[in-house]
Amino acid sequence: MLQTPTSLMFMLGIYPKVNALIMILFLVPVTLTVHDFWSVEEDLDKPVLHQRYQKKIAVNQRQIPTFPTQFDSEFVHFFKNVGMIGGLVMYLVLEHESDFFEYA
């Protein structure tokens, strides 16, 4: 619930510094607690099979991409969040140096 409004306000330019900081403060603990790939206790050699609800319909079906193991899923989402945190930190740091880029 917190990530959607702050992201939207950041993209629209409504208090972007404050919203970037709020997103960082939200993403860091969430990334470390929710996507803790180092604590996955499953056998990495055996893929997790995902059962999908299949229904025959006349239009094209969309399939949600899944990862073969829980470790793979947590690993990808952990580093996705790290990338978002890095981008937000870069925005906050480089925003103060915006005058430099105007003259370059």
N, C-alpha and C positions, 0 to 999 in steps of 0.2 A: 504493500500500500504506500510505502514511502518513496520507493524508487520511481514509480510512474509520474507522480506530480512534479518531483524535483527534476527529473529528466526533461519533462515537457517544458517547465519554466526555464531550465538551462538553455534548451534549444531555442526558445523564443526570446532569450536575452533578458528575462526578468530576474534581476539579482543573480547574475551568473556565478559570481564568486562565492556567494553564500550557498547556492545550490550545489556547486562543485564540491565545496567543503562538506556539506551534508551528505552527498553521495559517497565521498571518501570515507567519512565516519561510519556510514552504513555498510559499505562494501568490505572494509578491512575485517571487522569481526565476523561477518557473514561468510566471507571467503575462508577464513581460518577454521571456523567451526562447522560449517555445512559441507564444504567440499574438501574434507581432510582425507585425501587419497592415501596418505601414509598409514592410515589406520584400517584400511579395508582388509578384512580377514577372509577373503574367499580364495579359492584355488584359481590362480590366474591362467592355468592351462585349459580350464573348462569354461566355455562361453555361457553366459546367462541367456537362456532362450526366452524371448518375450512373446507371450501369446497375444494375438491381436483379434479383436472382434471383426469378423469378416461377414459382409453382407453383400449380396449381389445386387448391384444397381446399374442403371443404364449409362451413367456418366462416369468419367474417369475418377478413379479413387486416388486419394493422396495418402502416402504412407509417411508416418513420422519416423525420421531417422533415429536409430538406436545404436548404442555402442555394444560391442560383444561382451564386455565385462563391466562390472560396477567400477572397478579401478579405472578403466578407460574413460568412463563417463565423468567420474570425479576429477581425474587428471585434466581433461579438456576444460571442464567448467572452472576449475581452480585457476588455470592459466588464462582463461578468457577474462575472469574477474581481475587478475593481476594486470592484464593489458588495459582494462578500463580504468583501474586505479592509476596506472602509469600515465594514461592520456589526461586524466583529470589533474594530476600533479603537474604535468607539463603545461597545461592550460594556466594553472594558478601561477607557476613560476614565470612562464614566458609572457603572460598578460602584462606584467610590469615592464617588460622590455619591448612593448609594442612600438614605442617611438623609434627604436633602433631599426625595426623592419620597414618602417615607412620611408626611411631615407636610403635604404639599401637598394 
